[in-house]
Amino acid sequence: MKINRLAIPALAIALTAPGFVFGQPYTPSPQGYGQGPGGWDVPPQEFRDIQRQGYHDGVEGARKDVDNHRRPGVNNRDEYRHPHVPASARGDYREGFRRGYDAAIAHLMNGPR
């Protein structure tokens, strides 16, 4: 019974003071990989639209692999091997995908840089 009486106040404290509970206040992601404004998951500014799409898809693919405890590998992603883009755009899409995937794996596995 005593545990139940303590659980609600402890939960309230944890929800209202994340900096206190976890030891660090929230700070937004620093700029990463020399891309200018934005975080590590923002595609490079020089990318064309299809490369940006590939980059975002690569980041999401890496997140799924990490969340599902799969061994990281861009060649294991169907989106990379068989992209749903016109044949003429596949090279650019795959380049963006690979860079996004690699950036996400580096960030997710090794922490922010």
Buried (B, 14 or more C-beta within 10 A) or exposed (E): EEEEEEEEEEEEEEEEEEEEEEEEEEEEEEEBBEBEEBBBBBBBEEBBEBBBBBBBBBBBBBBEBBEEEEEBEBEEBEBBEEBEBEEEBBBBBBBBBBBBBBBBBBBBEEEEE
